[in-house]
Amino acid sequence: MEPLLNPTTGGYTGQRAKSLENAVYLRLMTPLGSYWANPLLGSRLHELAREKDVSRVGLLAKQYAEQALATLMPTEAQSIEVTAQQPHNGWLLLEIKAVAVDGQEHVYQHPVAVRG
């Protein structure tokens, strides 16, 4: 097992990852195409920091997250479902429900900053 990353700070928590936590986090936080070993790893979520807090941005965030997390299937996850909550306060909250290959369901929350 690998060290667990804190999705808020990006630092190590001192615990060990037991599921898809790090894989989900790295795919959402890494800008698409920036990782030299795998240019298909990552997402376009970083582009949304320049966007205004309008409803179409919530749809884009959901789409970008789904595209980034699709690389986890079928080797690490059986299914992944992404929903976006947008309270229009300068943040989006993505909720990711992933079913690992061992059948365990995991839920992750990932905040995305947008211009308010």
C-alpha contacts under 8 A as a table, 3 or more apart, distances in Angstrom:
res1	aa1	res2	aa2	distance
1	M	16	R	6.18
1	M	17	A	6.11
1	M	18	K	6.84
2	E	16	R	5.68
2	E	17	A	5.69
3	P	12	Y	6.49
3	P	13	T	7.45
3	P	14	G	6.76
3	P	15	Q	5.97
3	P	16	R	4.53
3	P	17	A	5.75
4	L	12	Y	5.77
4	L	13	T	5.79
4	L	14	G	6.92
4	L	15	Q	5.52
4	L	16	R	4.90
4	L	17	A	4.51
4	L	21	E	7.46
4	L	22	N	6.46
5	L	10	G	5.91
5	L	11	G	5.60
5	L	12	Y	4.60
5	L	13	T	5.92
5	L	17	A	7.83
5	L	21	E	7.80
5	L	22	N	6.15
5	L	25	Y	7.85
6	N	9	T	5.61
6	N	10	G	5.15
6	N	11	G	5.49
6	N	12	Y	5.90
6	N	13	T	5.83
7	P	10	G	5.43
7	P	11	G	7.90
7	P	25	Y	6.49
7	P	110	H	7.22
12	Y	15	Q	7.68
17	A	20	L	7.58
17	A	21	E	6.54
17	A	22	N	6.88
18	K	21	E	7.61
19	S	22	N	7.83
19	S	100	A	7.56
19	S	106	H	7.82
20	L	23	A	5.26
20	L	24	V	6.04
20	L	76	E	7.52
20	L	100	A	7.21
20	L	106	H	7.78
21	E	24	V	5.38
21	E	25	Y	6.15
21	E	108	Y	7.54
22	N	25	Y	4.99
22	N	26	L	5.92
23	A	26	L	5.37
23	A	27	R	6.22
23	A	72	L	7.83
24	V	27	R	5.35
24	V	28	L	6.29
24	V	69	L	6.69
25	Y	28	L	5.30
25	Y	29	M	6.02
26	L	29	M	5.23
26	L	30	T	5.72
26	L	42	G	7.07
27	R	30	T	5.71
27	R	41	L	6.09
27	R	42	G	4.40
27	R	43	S	6.18
27	R	68	A	5.78
27	R	69	L	6.45
28	L	31	P	7.77
28	L	42	G	5.92
28	L	43	S	5.37
28	L	45	L	6.92
28	L	65	A	6.40
28	L	68	A	6.50
28	L	69	L	7.58
29	M	42	G	6.80
29	M	43	S	6.91
29	M	45	L	7.48
29	M	46	H	7.49
30	T	34	S	7.06
30	T	35	Y	7.44
30	T	41	L	7.38
30	T	42	G	4.63
30	T	43	S	6.24
31	P	34	S	5.66
31	P	35	Y	7.88
31	P	42	G	5.14
31	P	43	S	5.29
31	P	44	R	5.93
31	P	45	L	7.42
31	P	46	H	6.42
32	L	35	Y	7.58
32	L	39	P	6.89
32	L	40	L	6.50
32	L	41	L	5.96
32	L	42	G	4.04
32	L	43	S	4.58
32	L	44	R	5.78
33	G	36	W	7.59
33	G	38	N	7.47
33	G	39	P	4.15
33	G	40	L	5.79
33	G	41	L	6.54
33	G	42	G	6.65
34	S	39	P	6.27
34	S	42	G	7.63
35	Y	38	N	5.65
35	Y	39	P	5.56
35	Y	41	L	6.77
35	Y	42	G	7.75
36	W	39	P	6.03
38	N	41	L	5.62
39	P	42	G	7.89
41	L	68	A	6.95
41	L	71	T	7.67
42	G	68	A	5.63
43	S	46	H	7.48
43	S	64	Y	6.03
43	S	65	A	6.52
43	S	67	Q	7.27
43	S	68	A	4.99
44	R	47	E	5.69
44	R	48	L	7.71
44	R	64	Y	5.77
44	R	65	A	7.93
45	L	48	L	5.58
45	L	49	A	7.84
45	L	61	A	6.19
45	L	64	Y	6.16
45	L	65	A	7.18
45	L	112	V	7.35
46	H	49	A	5.97
47	E	50	R	6.29
47	E	51	E	7.54
48	L	51	E	5.01
48	L	57	V	7.23
48	L	61	A	7.50
48	L	112	V	7.80
48	L	113	A	7.23
48	L	114	V	5.84
49	A	112	V	7.69
49	A	113	A	5.51
49	A	114	V	4.46
49	A	115	R	6.23
50	R	114	V	6.46
50	R	115	R	6.24
51	E	57	V	7.15
51	E	114	V	5.80
51	E	115	R	5.82
52	K	57	V	7.53
52	K	114	V	6.13
52	K	115	R	4.78
52	K	116	G	6.17
53	D	57	V	6.68
53	D	88	H	5.86
53	D	89	N	7.57
53	D	90	G	6.02
53	D	91	W	7.68
53	D	114	V	5.79
53	D	115	R	5.69
53	D	116	G	5.37
54	V	57	V	5.67
54	V	58	G	7.32
54	V	88	H	7.31
55	S	58	G	5.33
55	S	59	L	6.92
55	S	86	Q	7.53
56	R	59	L	5.17
56	R	60	L	6.37
57	V	60	L	4.93
57	V	61	A	6.10
58	G	61	A	5.11
58	G	62	K	6.30
58	G	84	A	6.13
58	G	85	Q	7.36
58	G	86	Q	6.44
58	G	92	L	6.84
59	L	62	K	5.19
59	L	63	Q	6.20
59	L	84	A	7.51
60	L	63	Q	5.03
60	L	64	Y	5.98
61	A	64	Y	5.13
61	A	65	A	6.09
61	A	84	A	7.34
61	A	94	L	7.82
62	K	65	A	5.25
62	K	66	E	6.17
62	K	82	V	6.21
62	K	83	T	6.33
62	K	84	A	5.94
62	K	94	L	7.16
63	Q	66	E	5.14
63	Q	67	Q	6.21
64	Y	67	Q	5.21
64	Y	68	A	6.25
65	A	68	A	5.13
65	A	69	L	6.06
65	A	82	V	7.19
66	E	69	L	5.23
66	E	70	A	5.97
66	E	80	I	7.79
66	E	81	E	7.62
66	E	82	V	6.47
67	Q	70	A	5.32
67	Q	71	T	7.67
68	A	71	T	6.41
69	L	72	L	5.63
69	L	73	M	7.77
69	L	80	I	7.41
70	A	73	M	5.69
70	A	80	I	7.66
71	T	74	P	7.94
72	L	75	T	6.18
72	L	76	E	5.23
72	L	77	A	5.68
73	M	76	E	5.80
73	M	77	A	4.96
73	M	78	Q	6.03
73	M	79	S	6.90
74	P	77	A	5.54
74	P	78	Q	5.64
74	P	79	S	7.91
74	P	101	V	7.64
75	T	78	Q	7.81
75	T	101	V	7.18
76	E	100	A	5.99
76	E	101	V	5.70
77	A	80	I	7.10
77	A	98	A	6.59
77	A	99	V	5.58
77	A	100	A	4.12
77	A	101	V	4.94
78	Q	98	A	7.57
78	Q	99	V	5.46
78	Q	100	A	5.63
78	Q	101	V	5.29
78	Q	103	G	7.61
79	S	98	A	5.76
79	S	99	V	5.29
79	S	100	A	7.38
80	I	96	I	6.87
80	I	97	K	5.68
80	I	98	A	4.40
80	I	99	V	6.47
81	E	96	I	5.74
81	E	97	K	5.12
81	E	98	A	6.43
82	V	94	L	6.69
82	V	95	E	5.71
82	V	96	I	4.65
82	V	97	K	6.49
83	T	94	L	5.73
83	T	95	E	5.26
83	T	96	I	6.66
84	A	92	L	6.73
84	A	93	L	5.70
84	A	94	L	4.53
84	A	95	E	6.29
85	Q	92	L	5.88
85	Q	93	L	5.12
85	Q	94	L	6.38
85	Q	95	E	7.91
86	Q	89	N	7.84
86	Q	91	W	6.79
86	Q	92	L	4.82
86	Q	93	L	6.45
87	P	90	G	7.98
87	P	91	W	7.18
87	P	92	L	7.07
88	H	91	W	6.66
88	H	92	L	7.65
88	H	116	G	7.06
89	N	116	G	5.93
90	G	113	A	6.03
90	G	114	V	5.02
90	G	115	R	5.36
90	G	116	G	4.09
91	W	111	P	6.62
91	W	112	V	5.62
91	W	113	A	4.63
91	W	114	V	5.55
91	W	115	R	7.95
91	W	116	G	7.76
92	L	111	P	5.70
92	L	112	V	5.01
92	L	113	A	6.39
92	L	114	V	7.24
93	L	109	Q	6.65
93	L	110	H	5.76
93	L	111	P	4.54
93	L	112	V	6.23
94	L	109	Q	5.61
94	L	110	H	5.01
94	L	111	P	6.15
94	L	112	V	7.49
95	E	107	V	6.94
95	E	108	Y	5.73
95	E	109	Q	4.60
95	E	110	H	6.43
96	I	107	V	5.57
96	I	108	Y	5.05
96	I	109	Q	6.26
96	I	110	H	7.83
97	K	105	E	6.90
97	K	106	H	5.73
97	K	107	V	4.53
97	K	108	Y	6.55
98	A	105	E	5.68
98	A	106	H	5.23
98	A	107	V	6.37
99	V	102	D	7.91
99	V	103	G	5.79
99	V	104	Q	5.56
99	V	105	E	4.31
99	V	106	H	6.23
100	A	103	G	5.30
100	A	104	Q	5.43
100	A	105	E	6.35
100	A	106	H	7.58
101	V	104	Q	7.48
